[in-house]
Amino acid sequence: MGDWVMSLAEQLSPPDFDLFMMLCWVIWGARNSRLWNDKSSNPDNFRWKRPPRGQLKLNVDGAWNKELNTGVLVLLFVTARGTLLLLL
């Protein structure tokens, strides 16, 4: 798993890589909180909602193909109007 992280570190700018690592840490923390602290969430909390006016929302998704040893990470930045601002 470390190889793809190192590859990503070489491809991204330092601020973008820092953001990526911070997002991974937040996702891992939420996963552990749910798993180890038995925190359940209402399914309604997982429905996509537009961000408040003047703010952006970041949606993240990814996939990994073990056989091909390759993956993809998608970052979507969306405005309060629901407009796609940036896709990485």
N, C-alpha and C positions, 0 to 999 in steps of 0.2 A: 504494500500500500504506500510505502514511503516514496517509491519511485515517481508515482504520478504527482505527488505533492511537490517534489523537487522540480519536476518538469514544469509544473504550474508556476513555481517560484521564478523560474527562468523566463517564462513567457509573459508574466504580468509585471506591471510596474510595481514598485514597492508599496505604494498606498493601496493599490488594487489587491495585492496579495495579502496585505494586512487586513483589509476588509473581508476577504474570503476566509481567512483563518478565524477572524472574530465571529463570522456567521456560523462556521462549523462549530465553534465552541458554544455558541448560544443554542444551536440545534441539539448538540450533544447534552447540554445541561437540561434542556426541556425533556429530552428522552429519558435521562436518568431520573429526573424528578417524577416523571410518570411511572417509570418502572419500579423504582426503589421506595418512593414515598406514597405510592398508590393514589396519585392525584388523577382523578378522572375529569374529563372535560365533556361539556355538553356538545354534541355534534353540531349544533348551530354555530358554535364558535369557530368552526372550520370552514364555514361558507365565506366565499370571497366578498368583501365589502370594499367600496371605494374609500380612499383616504379622505380625511377632512380637507376642506378647501385650503390651499396654500401649502399642502404637504404632498409628499410622494409616498407611494407604497412599493415595497420591494417584494416580489414573489420569486421564490427559488424552487427549482426542481432539478433532478439529475437522474442519471441512469448509468449502470455499469454492466458491461458484458465480460464476464469472467473468461469465457473461452477465447475471445478476441483480445483480452487484456486492454480494453479501451472503454472510454466513458464520455459522458457529456454532462456539463453543468450549464443550466440556463438561468439567467437573472433577468427579470422583467421589472422595469420601473414604470409605474402607472400614475397618471395625474388624478385629481379629484373628479375630473370629467370622464374618467375611464379610458383616456387616450394613452396608448403605448408611447412612452417617451424614449426609452432606450432598451435595446435587447442586446445582451452580451452572451 
